[in-house]
Amino acid sequence: MLAKLTSKNQLTLPKSILSDFEGAEYFDVTGENGCIVLTPVRITRAGAVRAKLAELGLSGTDVADAVAWARQ
């Protein structure tokens, strides 16, 4: 099957291929031995929150303290 690369670097994947990956919205893209490899990944809100907390340098204790403060 062919997939054409558009001028905006987009590919449309064939339905017959994607039917094996129902519900997948995101794919990890890597290049291996001259091939493009797409691996479906599931992104969760919790993962995004953990990544943001790590980026900000906040610990679990910081979050617990903030929740305790907000509940006062």
MODELLER restraints for C-alpha pairs under 7 A, 6 or more apart:
rsr = mdl.restraints
at = mdl.atoms
rsr.add(forms.Gaussian(group=physical.xy_distance, feature=features.Distance(at['CA:3:A'], at['CA:11:A']), mean=6.15, stdev=0.5))
rsr.add(forms.Gaussian(group=physical.xy_distance, feature=features.Distance(at['CA:3:A'], at['CA:12:A']), mean=6.06, stdev=0.5))
rsr.add(forms.Gaussian(group=physical.xy_distance, feature=features.Distance(at['CA:3:A'], at['CA:13:A']), mean=6.23, stdev=0.5))
rsr.add(forms.Gaussian(group=physical.xy_distance, feature=features.Distance(at['CA:4:A'], at['CA:11:A']), mean=5.96, stdev=0.5))
rsr.add(forms.Gaussian(group=physical.xy_distance, feature=features.Distance(at['CA:5:A'], at['CA:11:A']), mean=5.07, stdev=0.5))
rsr.add(forms.Gaussian(group=physical.xy_distance, feature=features.Distance(at['CA:24:A'], at['CA:40:A']), mean=5.97, stdev=0.5))
rsr.add(forms.Gaussian(group=physical.xy_distance, feature=features.Distance(at['CA:24:A'], at['CA:41:A']), mean=6.98, stdev=0.5))
rsr.add(forms.Gaussian(group=physical.xy_distance, feature=features.Distance(at['CA:26:A'], at['CA:40:A']), mean=5.95, stdev=0.5))
rsr.add(forms.Gaussian(group=physical.xy_distance, feature=features.Distance(at['CA:26:A'], at['CA:41:A']), mean=5.68, stdev=0.5))
rsr.add(forms.Gaussian(group=physical.xy_distance, feature=features.Distance(at['CA:26:A'], at['CA:42:A']), mean=6.80, stdev=0.5))
rsr.add(forms.Gaussian(group=physical.xy_distance, feature=features.Distance(at['CA:27:A'], at['CA:38:A']), mean=5.62, stdev=0.5))
rsr.add(forms.Gaussian(group=physical.xy_distance, feature=features.Distance(at['CA:27:A'], at['CA:39:A']), mean=5.11, stdev=0.5))
rsr.add(forms.Gaussian(group=physical.xy_distance, feature=features.Distance(at['CA:27:A'], at['CA:40:A']), mean=4.25, stdev=0.5))
rsr.add(forms.Gaussian(group=physical.xy_distance, feature=features.Distance(at['CA:27:A'], at['CA:41:A']), mean=5.41, stdev=0.5))
rsr.add(forms.Gaussian(group=physical.xy_distance, feature=features.Distance(at['CA:28:A'], at['CA:38:A']), mean=5.63, stdev=0.5))
rsr.add(forms.Gaussian(group=physical.xy_distance, feature=features.Distance(at['CA:28:A'], at['CA:39:A']), mean=5.03, stdev=0.5))
rsr.add(forms.Gaussian(group=physical.xy_distance, feature=features.Distance(at['CA:28:A'], at['CA:40:A']), mean=6.25, stdev=0.5))
rsr.add(forms.Gaussian(group=physical.xy_distance, feature=features.Distance(at['CA:28:A'], at['CA:41:A']), mean=6.46, stdev=0.5))
rsr.add(forms.Gaussian(group=physical.xy_distance, feature=features.Distance(at['CA:29:A'], at['CA:36:A']), mean=6.93, stdev=0.5))
rsr.add(forms.Gaussian(group=physical.xy_distance, feature=features.Distance(at['CA:29:A'], at['CA:37:A']), mean=5.74, stdev=0.5))
rsr.add(forms.Gaussian(group=physical.xy_distance, feature=features.Distance(at['CA:29:A'], at['CA:38:A']), mean=4.85, stdev=0.5))
rsr.add(forms.Gaussian(group=physical.xy_distance, feature=features.Distance(at['CA:29:A'], at['CA:39:A']), mean=6.62, stdev=0.5))
rsr.add(forms.Gaussian(group=physical.xy_distance, feature=features.Distance(at['CA:30:A'], at['CA:36:A']), mean=5.92, stdev=0.5))
rsr.add(forms.Gaussian(group=physical.xy_distance, feature=features.Distance(at['CA:30:A'], at['CA:37:A']), mean=5.24, stdev=0.5))
rsr.add(forms.Gaussian(group=physical.xy_distance, feature=features.Distance(at['CA:30:A'], at['CA:38:A']), mean=6.72, stdev=0.5))
rsr.add(forms.Gaussian(group=physical.xy_distance, feature=features.Distance(at['CA:31:A'], at['CA:37:A']), mean=5.94, stdev=0.5))
